[in-house]
């Protein structure tokens, strides 16, 4: 979801609305008011106000549904960035997935549970409210909508809540989070294609009901496209899980004489490099003395540039590093948690085997997936130090590390 307009917060969670929300709010208000104007006792003004109230109450129900997911996730220590209302309902943006299948099930089922509770509450209210009043009408229709919302979301296919339930179940049975996502994504794709076919058949058989058929087709397309995205994420997750730091590292580093002065280092090495210089390591007498950071030199007064690199080098035992045999997910997590542009890869003997940055990681994952990536994109990733949009490698690495350690 792209960022929307912030309209407030609830329980400290920012509430956003996407521009598409205003479109669907207007359509719901319009369709409800037209329907009400055909009923006795609902003049145009009352019908429009009631229609707007019903539309707002519908999205209030969606908000509570997403709040159920959000508060359950927060109870597990998962950060909730926002809740966004948009064309097809709502979505909660969370930092990461649950650590266990049981916790994932709890987060997934919380939304439908809230919707079902609202159905019972509103159905009960409809029994005591005076009939033929706007409040009775809103309670009656809203109770039915919440029941549909709960049952529809329990269909076992991503991105629906039922897909998350299926993912948790397969994860529990197989012990693999990746397999859980893959099965739930395939189920979601099947559901999406089935919905599209159903929409086409409905349109052919009854052109007069084309609005409903088009709406069904849009929902099915939304499910299909998101299920495909989940499937791609599972492919990337599997690829990352097969790689080590050694598979992705490069030899983009320079070993320089530890007795070299800072002035000579800057003139002979740094100024000769491109915009994204390699990593530098100082060595003497056949031993590494440590890593030399260009920014350290730049913070030293030029009058003191006669000192040697050995005096400012950071020992290899003290710099951020991973072993060659470390899972690639460890390197990804360390790059993010320590906000590094690159990380050193050490051999079993403790020597520098290579270096690793985000561009190297993307290239290695793409190669594992047999997906071509332009060199220009890799260069840009290296220079900017950020992953391409839509490639959630930090979240994938966190999930893999939790599965491995749990």
PEZI-V519174 format. One record per pair of residues at least 24 apart in sequence whose ideal C-beta (glycine too) atoms are under 10 Angstrom apart, sorted by the first residue. I is the first residue (numbers start at 1). J is the second residue. If there is no record, write none. Layout:
i=<I/I>
j=<J/J>
This chain:
i=<1/1/1/1/1/1/2/2/3/3/3/4/4/4/4/5/6/6/7/9/9/10/10/10/10/10/10/10/11/11/11/11/11/11/12/12/13/13/13/13/13/13/13/13/13/13/13/13/14/14/14/14/14/14/15/15/15/15/15/15/15/15/16/16/16/16/16/16/16/16/16/17/17/17/17/17/17/18/18/18/18/18/18/18/19/19/20/20/20/20/21/21/21/21/21/21/21/21/21/22/22/23/23/24/24/24/24/24/24/24/24/24/25/25/25/25/25/25/25/26/26/27/27/27/27/28/28/28/28/28/28/29/29/29/29/30/31/31/32/32/32/32/35/36/36/39/39/40/41/41/41/42/42/42/46/47/49/50/50/50/50/50/51/51/53/53/53/53/53/54/54/54/54/54/54/56/57/57/57/57/57/57/57/57/58/58/58/58/58/58/58/59/59/59/60/60/60/61/61/61/61/61/61/61/61/61/61/61/61/61/62/62/62/62/62/62/62/62/62/62/63/63/63/63/64/64/64/64/64/64/64/65/65/65/65/65/65/65/65/65/65/65/65/65/65/65/65/66/66/66/66/66/66/66/67/67/67/67/68/68/68/68/68/68/68/68/68/68/68/68/69/69/69/69/69/69/69/69/69/69/69/69/70/70/70/70/71/71/71/72/72/72/72/72/72/72/72/72/72/73/73/73/73/73/73/73/74/75/75/75/75/76/76/76/76/76/77/78/78/86/87/87/87/88/88/88/88/88/88/88/88/89/89/89/89/89/91/91/94/95/95/95/96/96/96/96/96/96/96/97/97/97/97/97/97/97/97/97/97/98/98/98/98/98/98/99/99/99/99/99/99/99/100/100/100/100/100/100/100/101/101/101/101/101/101/101/101/101/101/101/101/102/102/102/103/104/104/104/104/104/104/104/104/104/105/105/105/105/105/105/105/105/106/107/107/107/107/108/108/108/108/108/108/108/108/108/108/108/109/109/109/109/109/109/109/110/111/111/111/111/111/111/111/112/112/112/112/112/112/112/112/112/112/112/113/113/114/114/114/115/115/115/115/115/115/115/115/115/115/115/116/116/116/116/116/116/117/117/118/118/118/118/118/118/118/119/119/119/119/119/119/119/119/119/120/120/121/122/122/123/152/155/155/155/155/155/156/156/156/156/156/157/157/157/157/157/157/157/157/157/157/157/157/157/157/157/157/157/158/158/158/158/158/158/158/158/158/158/158/158/158/158/158/158/158/158/158/159/159/159/159/159/159/159/159/159/159/159/159/160/160/160/160/160/160/160/162/162/162/163/163/163/163/163/163/163/167/167/171/175/176/176/176/177/177/177/177/177/177/177/177/178/178/178/178/178/178/178/178/178/178/178/178/179/179/180/181/181/181/181/181/181/181/181/182/182/182/182/182/182/182/183/184/184/184/184/185/185/185/185/185/185/185/185/185/185/186/186/186/186/187/188/188/188/188/188/188/188/188/188/189/189/189/189/189/189/189/189/190/190/190/191/191/191/191/192/192/192/192/192/192/192/192/192/192/193/193/193/193/193/194/194/194/195/195/195/195/195/195/196/196/196/196/229/232/232/232/233/233/233/233/233/233/234/235/235/235/235/236/236/236/236/236/236/236/236/236/237/237/237/237/237/237/237/237/237/237/238/238/238/238/239/239/239/239/239/239/239/239/239/239/240/240/240/240/240/240/240/240/240/240/240/240/240/240/241/241/241/241/241/241/241/241/241/241/242/242/242/242/243/243/243/243/243/243/243/243/243/243/244/244/244/244/244/244/244/244/244/244/244/244/245/245/245/245/245/245/245/245/245/245/245/245/245/245/245/245/245/245/245/245/245/245/245/246/246/246/246/246/246/246/246/246/246/246/246/247/247/247/247/247/247/247/247/247/247/248/248/248/248/248/248/248/248/248/248/248/248/248/248/248/248/249/249/249/249/249/249/249/249/249/249/249/249/249/249/249/249/249/250/250/250/250/250/250/250/250/250/250/250/250/250/251/251/251/251/251/252/252/252/252/252/252/252/252/252/252/252/252/253/253/253/253/253/253/253/253/253/253/253/253/253/254/254/254/254/254/254/255/255/255/255/255/255/255/256/256/256/256/256/256/256/256/256/257/257/257/257/257/257/257/258/258/258/258/258/258/258/258/258/258/258/258/258/258/259/259/259/259/259/259/259/260/260/260/260/260/261/261/261/261/261/261/262/262/262/262/262/262/262/262/262/262/262/262/262/262/263/263/263/263/263/263/264/264/264/264/265/265/265/265/265/265/265/266/266/266/266/266/267/269/269/270/270/270/274/274/275/275/275/276/276/276/276/276/276/276/276/276/276/278/278/279/279/279/279/279/279/279/279/279/279/280/280/281/281/281/281/281/281/281/281/281/282/282/282/282/282/282/282/283/283/283/283/283/284/284/284/284/287/288/288/288/288/288/288/288/289/289/289/289/290/290/290/290/290/290/291/291/291/291/291/291/291/291/291/293/314/316/316/316/316/316/317/317/319/319/319/319/320/321/321/321/321/321/321/321/322/322/322/323/323/323/323/324/324/324/326/327/327/327/327/328/328/328/328/328/328/328/328/328/329/329/329/329/329/329/329/329/329/329/329/329/330/330/330/330/331/331/331/331/331/331/332/332/332/332/332/332/332/332/332/332/332/332/332/333/333/333/333/333/333/333/334/335/335/335/335/335/335/336/336/336/336/336/336/337/337/339/340/341/341/341/341/342/342/357/357/357/357/358/358/358/358/358/358/358/358/358/359/359/359/359/361/361/361/361/362/362/362/362/365/365/365/366>
j=<82/84/86/90/91/93/84/86/82/84/93/82/84/85/86/84/82/84/85/82/83/63/64/66/67/70/71/83/67/70/71/74/80/83/74/80/66/67/70/71/74/79/80/81/82/83/92/93/80/81/82/83/84/93/63/66/67/82/83/84/85/90/81/82/83/84/85/86/90/91/93/59/83/84/85/86/90/84/85/86/87/88/90/91/86/87/85/86/87/88/59/62/84/85/86/87/88/89/90/85/87/86/87/55/58/59/85/86/87/88/89/215/52/55/56/58/59/85/87/52/55/55/87/211/215/52/54/55/56/58/59/53/54/55/56/55/55/211/58/137/138/141/141/134/137/132/137/132/132/133/134/132/134/137/134/134/134/133/134/135/137/138/134/138/134/135/137/138/142/134/137/138/141/142/145/138/118/122/138/139/141/142/145/146/89/138/141/142/145/146/149/85/89/90/85/118/142/89/90/114/115/118/119/122/142/143/145/146/149/150/86/88/89/90/91/111/115/145/146/149/89/90/92/114/90/111/114/115/117/118/146/89/90/92/110/111/112/113/114/115/116/118/146/149/150/153/161/90/91/92/93/110/111/114/92/110/111/114/92/107/109/110/111/112/113/114/115/117/118/161/94/106/107/108/109/110/111/112/113/114/161/164/94/107/110/111/107/110/114/98/103/106/107/108/109/110/111/113/114/97/98/103/104/106/107/110/107/103/106/107/110/100/103/104/106/107/103/103/107/222/218/219/222/159/215/218/219/221/222/223/226/149/152/153/219/222/159/226/395/394/395/398/392/394/395/396/398/399/402/164/167/168/177/181/395/396/398/399/402/164/168/171/177/399/402/177/398/399/402/403/405/406/168/171/172/177/402/403/406/165/167/168/169/170/171/172/173/174/175/177/180/168/171/172/168/164/165/167/168/169/171/172/177/180/164/165/166/167/168/169/171/172/168/161/164/165/168/153/154/160/161/162/163/164/165/166/167/168/153/154/161/162/164/165/168/161/149/150/153/154/160/161/164/146/149/150/151/152/153/154/160/161/162/165/150/161/146/149/150/145/146/147/148/149/150/151/152/153/154/161/146/147/149/150/151/154/146/150/142/143/145/146/147/149/150/143/144/145/146/147/148/149/150/151/146/147/146/146/147/147/219/187/188/191/195/223/183/184/187/188/191/183/184/185/186/187/188/189/190/191/192/194/195/223/224/226/227/230/182/183/184/185/186/187/188/189/191/192/223/226/227/228/229/230/231/233/234/184/185/188/192/222/223/224/225/226/227/229/230/184/187/188/191/223/226/227/187/188/191/187/188/191/223/226/227/230/230/234/403/403/238/241/403/234/237/241/396/399/400/402/403/233/234/235/236/237/238/240/241/396/399/400/403/234/238/234/230/231/233/234/235/237/238/399/230/231/233/234/235/237/238/234/227/230/231/234/226/227/228/229/230/231/232/233/234/235/227/230/231/234/227/223/224/225/226/227/228/229/230/231/223/224/225/226/227/228/230/231/223/224/227/220/223/224/227/219/220/221/222/223/224/225/226/227/228/220/221/223/224/227/220/223/224/219/220/221/222/223/224/220/221/223/224/390/369/390/391/390/391/392/395/396/399/396/365/368/369/371/365/366/368/369/371/391/392/393/396/329/365/392/393/395/396/397/399/400/403/368/369/396/400/328/364/365/366/367/368/369/370/371/396/327/328/329/332/361/364/365/368/369/393/396/397/399/400/327/328/329/368/396/397/399/400/403/404/327/328/365/368/327/328/329/331/332/361/364/365/367/368/322/323/324/325/326/327/328/329/330/331/345/364/321/322/323/324/325/326/327/328/329/330/331/332/334/343/344/345/346/353/354/356/360/361/364/322/323/324/325/326/328/345/347/353/354/356/364/324/327/328/356/360/361/364/365/367/368/328/331/332/345/354/356/357/359/360/361/362/363/364/365/367/368/322/324/328/331/342/343/344/345/352/353/354/355/356/357/360/361/364/278/279/342/345/354/355/356/357/359/360/363/364/382/278/352/353/354/355/276/277/278/279/342/354/355/356/357/359/360/382/277/278/279/280/281/291/342/344/345/352/353/354/355/278/279/280/281/282/292/279/280/281/282/283/288/352/280/281/282/283/284/289/292/309/313/282/283/284/289/308/309/310/282/283/284/285/287/288/289/290/292/308/309/310/311/313/283/284/285/289/308/309/310/284/292/308/309/310/305/306/307/308/309/311/292/296/297/298/300/302/304/305/306/307/308/309/311/312/297/302/304/305/306/307/305/306/308/309/292/294/297/305/308/309/312/294/297/298/302/305/305/294/309/294/297/298/379/383/379/382/383/341/342/357/359/379/380/382/383/384/385/342/355/319/341/342/343/344/352/354/355/356/357/309/313/309/313/314/316/319/344/351/352/355/308/309/310/311/312/313/314/309/310/313/351/352/308/309/310/313/351/313/315/316/346/350/351/352/313/314/315/316/314/315/316/317/318/319/315/316/318/319/320/321/344/352/355/319/344/344/346/350/351/352/346/350/343/344/346/352/344/345/346/350/352/353/355/356/346/353/356/347/348/350/353/348/353/354/356/397/400/401/404/356/360/361/364/365/368/393/397/400/361/393/394/396/397/398/399/400/401/402/403/404/397/400/401/404/356/357/358/360/361/397/356/358/361/365/387/393/394/395/396/397/398/400/401/393/394/396/397/398/400/401/397/361/385/387/393/394/397/387/393/394/395/397/398/394/398/385/385/382/383/384/385/382/385/381/382/383/385/382/384/385/386/387/388/391/393/394/383/384/385/387/387/391/393/397/387/388/391/393/391/393/396/391>
